[in-house]
């Protein structure tokens, strides 16, 4: 800690700051480990899978939404997923929770801390540490405007005369916002919106307060901390102000605290950026435990819409195994859109354009970002992932559910921990009414279900919601018993027909192999089992269908069929 703090704050007393950090994260009465937790593969297992949701995705007008969420999880997902990421559940003013006014409170419209703790007892709980910015209407910023210590030095200021042309941003709004303070006009830095004012981590008091908040959340049952927008936390005039060395040092400091915590705390960095930048947050096994696999959503989408795995397979073959003690966080959909920055240099421009055209034809939207030096570029596609599977490049609209299930099964098959947006778990369609009403593209994928209506849909075996949820949970329950699907189990990408994505997974003890095959096309395909090198003197089965597999025969694959072929049924 001393070394890291000296790097971050060279003009401060690193010894005194070290003592302050310890007091912030381990206040009186909080014991800590005497030795750090060493990197290992024991923080997770093949039984781990997570659902991502807002606290108010489900409501009925009479019960607390967090209670309804807990009820839904226990009724429908028990045994299929064992973790839940509840998106920011704090009081807020905009951006659906990401403009926080008070990190120490639960939004009263959702419930209270007792509801959070109750969910945390039954499911591994992940929450957001929105550490780059806070609400412009919260107490911290109001005190800044009035010149009240310590918040008078909590926010990043700049001048319109400064050279900010290289700053990397995910939005098109002006970077600086002029405000009137007790000491005169100031310009504050707003990476995301003018209601989200960036904190100034050059002031160590900001870091110490964030660490106090982390400790408080851990005490409430949170075990995975999602470091939201972490790449932007350190700013320097004249630089891109993203991924700066001090940012990585702050993540390393948090990792030290997690390694000495008695609780098993996992850090997940949220960095929606190209691959090399994203993987840098593993550090040397001393930064994040997990990173989002951000190229996966657009690459899986492209594969299923094109019926061709060439680009997805090429990317998979180039991905290194996660370092010891680290894992990938795999997903296809989240509360945000389908980010397109992560496939820069992976998908050609014409392929990206075809994705956009196809998704727009079925009601999807597109959001832009500002480029350094001027201009705009596509930042993300806004569309429910389920509806994004409505139509292929070739115009086929049949077999949408099968196409969608194949996309989600890819997430289950790959190295890493799988995570599923709740709306994907139940096949929620686009919510265009919400876009019109709320005036934001991302609302298209943030539908709020009336619980009785959702229960009616799930009770109807012919509804899309029941069919999607039933099959996804069936596959997840099977997956949870397979050692070869451990997040760190060996993975080898197979060179098969361009219509087939195949990966070989082998358990850490080398006892179980699974050949995960995914037909991403609308055509039936046959695969010669010889291509898989199945061992002759072992019996092979498809875990999903129960069929025996002849090691010397042909393996038929129906349109969008998934097979998990194993020598050990688990």
N, C-alpha and C positions, 0 to 999 in steps of 0.2 A: 504493500500500500504506500509506503514511504516513497519508493522509487516512482510509482505512477503519479502520485500527487506532486512530486517534484517536477515531473515532466509536464503535467497539466498547468501547474501554478508555480512557475520558477521564481516569481517575485514574492512568494509567501513562505512562511515557516512550515516546511513539510512535516516536521515532527508534531507541531501543534495541530496541523490539519489532520494528521493520522489519528490523533487522540479524539478530535472532533468527529471524524467519520465513525470511529468505533462507538462513541457515545450516541451518535445518531442512529446507527443500525442495531446496536445492542444496548438500549437504555437499561437502567438498573433493573435487575431481576430477569434479564434475558441471557441465558447461558449460551455459549458457543463451543464449537469443537476445538479441541486442543491441536489437532492436526487437520490439514485441508483434505477434503474429499478428492481422491485422485481420479483422473479420467478413466472411465470404464464403460461397459455396455449394460450396466445394471440399473440405469435410471429409467429404463423403459423395456417393454417386451412386445411380443407379437399380439398380446391381448389389448394393446393400447390403440385406441382410435378416438377421435374427438369430433364433436359437433360444434359448429360456430353459429351463434345466434344473438340477436338483440334480446334484451330483457323483456321487451313488450311485443315480440313477434306474435305472441298468443295472448288474447284478452277475451273477457266475456262481459265486462262492464260492472261486475260485482266482486270478483275475487282479485287479489293482488297478482299482477302478471308473473312475478317471480314464483309464486305458488303454483300457478298454472303451468309454467315452464317445467318446474320440478315434477309435477304430475305427468306431463307429457313425456318427459325423459324416462320416468320409471315405467310408465305404461307401454311405451312404444320402442324404446331404445335400449332397455336393460339387456345386457349380454351382447349387444352389438357395438355400442360405444361405451367407454368408461370415463370419458372426459368431456368437459363442456367449456368452451370459451364464450363467456358472456361479454359482449361488446360493452363499451363504457356505460356503466350503470350509475354514474354520478350525476349530480345536478349539472345542467349545461344550458347553453344559449343557442347553439347552432351545430351544423354538421353532424346531426344525429348522435351527439354525445362527445364528439372530439373537440368541443370548445368547453372545457370543464371549468365550473365556477368553484367547486369545493371537492377536493380529493378525499376528504374525510367523511363524506356523507353518501348515502345511497339516495338516488332520486326517489322522492316520496311517492311518486306515481307508480313506481315499480314495487316497492316494498321497503325493507330495511335490512340492516346488517344480519339480523337473525335469520332472514330468508337466504342470504348469501351463504352464511355458515352452514345452514341446513343442506343446501345443495352441495357444498364442499365436503360434507361428510359422506355423501353417496357417490359423488363423481369427482374425478381429478379436476380442480378448478383453475382456469386460466383467466386472467384479467389484463386490462390494458394499463400500462404506465404511459400516459400521454405526456411525455417529458419535454417535447420541443416547444410547446406553447400552451397558453391558457386562454380562457375567455376574456374578452375586453370588457365584459360586464361583471366580472368577478371581483372579490374583495382585494386580491393582490393588485390588479391593475388600477382599481379605484384609489387604493392607497398610493400607488406610484404617481397617479395624476396629482394627488394632493401633497406629494413630497414626503410621505410618512415612511420612516425607516422600519424595517430594512428593505421594504419593497420599492423604495425610490431608486434602487440599483438592481432591480430584478429583471429588467427588460432591455433587450438589445436595441440600441439606437444607432442611427446612421444619418448621413446628410445627403440630400438630393445631389450635392456636388461630388459625392464619392463615386469612384469607379466601381459600379456594381454590374457591369456588362457581362461578366463571366459567371454570375450566380446561376446555379442550376435550380430549377423550380418545377413543380408538377402542376402549376396553375398559370393562368393568363392575367390575373388581376395585378395591379401595381404592387410592387414589393414593399414600398414604404407607405406609411399612413401618418399624416400630420395630426398631432394632438396638442391640446393646450394643457400645460401642467402648471403647478404652482410657481415654477421658476421660468415660465415662458414656453413658447412653442417648441415641440420636439418631433422628430420623425422616428417612429418605431418600426421594427422589422416584422413583416407578416408573410411568412413563407407560403401559407395556405389561403388565408382570407383575412380581411380586416377585422373580423371578430375573433381571430386566433392570433394573439400577439406572442412573438417568440421570446422565450426566456433567455437571459444572458448568463451563460455558464462561465464566462470569464470571472464572474463573482462567485467564489466558492460557497457563499451562503445559499446560492440556488441549488448547487449539488447537494449540500447537507440537508436541505428541506426535502428534496426528492428522495433521498435515502430514508428520511424519517417516514415519508409516505409509504415507501416500499415495505419497511418494517411493519407499519400498521396494517397494510393489506395482507402480509404474510400471517400476521396474528389473527386475521379474520378467515383464514383457511385457504388463501390463494397459494398455489404451488408452482404455477408457471406464469412468468411475467413476460408479457408481450411489450417489447420496447418500441412503441409506436414512433414512426418517422425519425428514428434514432440517427439516421445518416446526416441530418441537418442541424444537430444540436450545437455544433461549434461553428461560429462564423468569423471570417477574417475579411476585411475590406480588400478588394482587389483579387480575391480568390473565388473559386467556384462555390465555396462554403458548403461542401458536401464531402463526406468521408475524410475529413481532416485528421491528422494524427491524434489530436486531443480527443476527438470523438471516439476513436478506437481505444484510447487510454481510459476513457470513462467507462466503456463497456468492460474492459479488462478489470477495472476496479470493482465493478459490480459482480464480476465473476469471482473475484477473490472473496467478496462478502458471501456469495452463494456457496462457495466451496467450504467456508468455515461455519456456515449456518447449520444448526442441528436439523432443521427441516430440509427435505430434499427439494431445493428450489431450482427450477429450470429457467434459463433465460432464452427467449426467442426474439431475434431481431427482425423487424419489419422494414425491409429495404427493397422497394420495387424498382430495381435497377438491373442493368445487364449482368450476365453471369459472373464475370471476374470480380466486379465490385461487390456483388452479393456474397460470394464465397469468402471474400476477405474478412467477413465478420466471424468466421471460425477462428481467425487469428492463427496462433500456433497451439491450438487446443486450449487457449486461455481467454477466449472471448465468449461468444454465444454458444450455448449447448445445441441450439437448433436454429436453422435459417429457413425461411420460406423458399420453396422451390418455384419461384415466380415464372420461369419460362413454361412450366407445365400446363397451366390453363390455356394459353393461346396455341401451344403446340398440339395438345390433345384435341382442341377444337378444330384445328386445321386438319388433323389426321381423319377425324370422323366426317368432316364436311367434304374432304377431297377423296376419301377412300384410299389414302396412300400414307404410309408411315415413314417415308424417306427422311423427312426433316426431323421428325420426332426421334426416329431411331439414331440418326447421325448425332443428335444432341445427347441422347442417352449414352452412346458409346464414348462421348467426350467427357462425361461427368465423372469426376473422381469419387471413390468411396468417401463417405464422411469420415473425418479423423476419429480416432478412438475417443470416446466420451462425447461425441457429437452425432447429430442425426439431421436428416432433411425433414422438413415439414411439408408434406405433399397435399395438394388441394387442386380443385378446378374452379371453384366459385367461392366468393366471399361477399361481404357487405359492400365492397367496392366493385368496380367494373373489372373486365378482363384486361389486365395491363398489357400494353403492347411494347413498352420499352424493353422488357427482358428478352424479346426475340429480335432486337436489333442485331444485325449481323448473322442471324440464324435463319430467319425466313426472308426470302427476297421480297422486294417491295410489291411486285405483282401478286404474290401469294397473299400478302397482308391486305392488299386492295380487294382481292376476291373474297377473303373472309368478311371484310367490312361490308361489301356489296351484298353478300348473301345474308348476313345477319340483319342488315337494314331492311331487306325485303320481307323479313318476318317480324318487323317492328322494333328491332334493336336501334340503339342510339350510339353516338360517338362523342367523346369529350377530348378536348385539345389541351396542350400545354405550351407555355411560352418557351422559345428557344433563346439561348444566350445570344445577344447581339440583335435580337428581333426575329420576327416570324413565329410560326406555330407548327406543331406536329401532333399527330394522333397520340394521345396519352393512354386511353382505354376505350374499350367497347362496353357499353352499358346494355345489358340484356340478361334476363334470367337464363342460367346455363341450360335449363330444360328446354326453353323456347329456342335457344340458339341451335338446338339439334333438330329443329322443325324441318329444315330443308338442306339438301346437300348442294355442292357446286353443280352437280348434274341435274338438279331440279327435283330429285326424288323426295317425296314427303312421307312415304310409307315407313313403317318400322321405327317411328321416332322413339318410342319407349326403349326398344332394343338398342338403338343407337346410343341413347343416353346412358343406359345401364352399362354398356361397354365402356363408355368414357369414365364412369365412376369406378369401374372395376380395374382400370389401368392404375388409378390412384391406389387401390388396395394392393396391387401386385408389386409395386416398385419399392426399392430400398428407401426406408424412411417411415415416418409415422403418418398415417392417412388422416385427413380432416375433411369434414363435409359441412357445407353451409346447410342450415336447417331447411331452407327453401329447396335445396337440391334433394335432400332426403325425402321430401314429400312432393316433388315435381310441381312446385309453384310456378305458374306462368307469369309473363310480364304484367306489371301493374301500371298501365298507361294513365289511368285516372290519377294515381298518386303523383306521377310526373307533372301532370297539368295542375293539380292542386298545390303542389309544393314547389314547383318551379325549379326542379333539379333533376338531372338525368339519372343520378344514382337511385332515386326513389323507385325506379322501374324494378329493382331487384330487392326492395325492402317492404314487401307486402306485409300487412298486419292481418293475421287470421282471427276471425271470430271463433272462439274455441268450439262452441256447439256446431258451427258450420263445418269446421275441420273434422270434428269427430264423425259427423254424418258422412263426409267424403271417405274417411278411412274405414267406416263401417260398410261401405259399398264396395264389394270386391272387384267390380268392373271399373271403378273410377281410376283416373291416372294416379291420384295420390296413394290409393291403397296398393295399386300394382307396383309403383316405384318403391314405396316404403317397404312393402313386404319382401321384394326380391333383394333390395340393398341390405336389409337387416339379415336376411338369410345368408347372404354371401359373407357379411361381416362376422356372423357367428361362426361360420366355418373357418374363416380366416384366423380368428382369434385362437384357434387350437393348433395352428401350424407353426412349428419352430422355424421353418424356412422363411416365414414372413416376419421374423424379428426385424426391427428397423435397421439393424446392422448386419443382417445375414448377407452372405456373398451374393452379388448380382453380376450376371453376364448377359449382355444384349446379344440376341441371336440374329444371324444374317439369314432371313427367310424372305419369302415373297413380299413385295411391297404392300400387299393388302393385309399382311399379318405382322402384328407387333408381338415378338416373343422375347421373354426374359427367363433366364435360369436363375433360380434362387436356391441357395444351399444353407442349411442351418449352421449355427456357429460350431456345433459339435460334429458336423458333417454327416449326420445320420439321415437327414431328410433332404431330398431334392424336390423342387416344384418347378415344372415348366409351365409358365403362365403365358397362354396364347390368346390373342385378341384379334378377331377378324373385324377390321374397321370399315369393311366395304359392304355394299348391298348385294354382293354376289356370294354364292356358295363356293368354298375353296377346299381343296384336299391337300393335305400335307403328308409327305412320306415320313413315317416315324423315324426312319433312318437318320433324318436330318437332326434329330434331337439327341442321338447317341444314348438311347435308353439302355440301361444295363440289362443284358439278356436274362440273367438268373434271378431277377426280381420281378415282382408283380406290380404293374402300374395301373393307376386308377385316375379317373377324372373326379376330383373332389366335388365339383358342382353338379354333375349329372349322375354320378355313381357308376358310370360305365367303365368296364375294364378296357385297357388300351393294349393293343398288340404291338410289341416292340418291333415287329417285322412287317407291320401292315400300314395301311393308309389311315390317316386321321381326318375325318370329314369335319368341316367347320361351316355351320350355317351362317347366313348374313348376321353380322354383329355378335356372333357367339363368342363366349369366353370359356376357355378350359383351363383348369388348374390340375395338371397331370403330375401325380406324385407316386413315390414308392413307399410312402408311409401315410396312412389315412388319418393319423393324428388321434 
